């Protein structure tokens, strides 16, 4: 039996759209068009995918089977309202936007959320990326599951509340931790040091949680309640009031979580 082929239109040409488009094309699914408000972005991704492009919602190809909205969260609903695609499959890739934001676009809608941080310049092992799916009906879910399983080994059906919680947790685990790296970089550069010196430590910290709970693996002065060292750190931060505030807040959070664990 021949595997189904879905003609796909990508609405968006950013990081997520780029990685999804390339993965879906590689899996044998034809990308027929890329839409982006920025004409040069639409052209750039379309060249990689060897497909059509447009910067106008009015000229979006209406003959496709699946429309993937991969844009900033606050624009998803706005774009969906402009799409009248009857029974075509329309999905968004957001972790936080409600699935029902798409219900005016088609009777068959859903969520195709890849749980990963993407950058155009960085390669990602898409096979290892969890895809969180949600759909308005079982037929649409079946189609989305087929598409996801062709590019990933980790496909999950997740409801809206679960997905929003996953996205919140991902912000703490990814976005906030990356900001901590950025602060570390600022502190090191101020003393003519490179972030490279911390990279083995960062890698080892990430490896630890593959085998044990983050709470169990916590180390550092706050975990030890070493107030002497913590006060020295605060002094070193000098006039950086925001960094001091974060240091105190995070140290307290570590101690509080440790206390909860013991109780």
LINFEN-V96478 format. One record per pair of residues at least 12 apart in sequence whose ideal C-beta (glycine too) atoms are under 6 Angstrom apart, sorted by the first residue. I is the first residue (numbers start at 1). J is the second residue. If there is no record, write none. Layout:
<<I & J> <I & J>>
This chain:
<<6 & 29> <6 & 65> <6 & 66> <7 & 30> <7 & 32> <7 & 64> <7 & 65> <8 & 29> <8 & 31> <8 & 66> <9 & 33> <9 & 61> <9 & 64> <9 & 67> <10 & 34> <10 & 68> <11 & 35> <11 & 69> <11 & 79> <12 & 70> <12 & 71> <13 & 34> <13 & 36> <13 & 41> <13 & 42> <13 & 45> <15 & 118> <15 & 119> <15 & 120> <16 & 70> <16 & 93> <16 & 118> <17 & 70> <18 & 45> <18 & 120> <19 & 118> <19 & 124> <21 & 49> <23 & 126> <23 & 151> <25 & 49> <27 & 150> <27 & 151> <31 & 49> <31 & 51> <32 & 51> <32 & 61> <32 & 64> <33 & 51> <33 & 52> <33 & 61> <34 & 46> <34 & 53> <35 & 54> <35 & 60> <39 & 55> <42 & 55> <57 & 82> <66 & 89> <67 & 90> <68 & 91> <69 & 92> <70 & 93> <73 & 94> <73 & 96> <73 & 97> <76 & 92> <76 & 94> <76 & 97> <76 & 101> <77 & 101> <80 & 101> <80 & 102> <80 & 105> <81 & 104> <83 & 105> <85 & 105> <85 & 106> <87 & 107> <87 & 108> <88 & 106> <89 & 108> <89 & 140> <89 & 143> <90 & 102> <90 & 105> <90 & 106> <90 & 109> <91 & 110> <91 & 112> <93 & 112> <93 & 113> <95 & 113> <95 & 167> <96 & 164> <96 & 167> <98 & 160> <99 & 111> <99 & 134> <99 & 160> <108 & 140> <109 & 136> <110 & 134> <110 & 135> <110 & 140> <110 & 144> <111 & 134> <112 & 144> <113 & 132> <114 & 129> <114 & 131> <115 & 130> <116 & 129> <117 & 174> <126 & 151> <127 & 152> <127 & 153> <129 & 152> <130 & 154> <131 & 148> <131 & 152> <131 & 155> <132 & 156> <132 & 158> <132 & 163> <133 & 157> <184 & 198> <215 & 261> <222 & 251> <222 & 254> <222 & 255> <223 & 254> <230 & 251>>
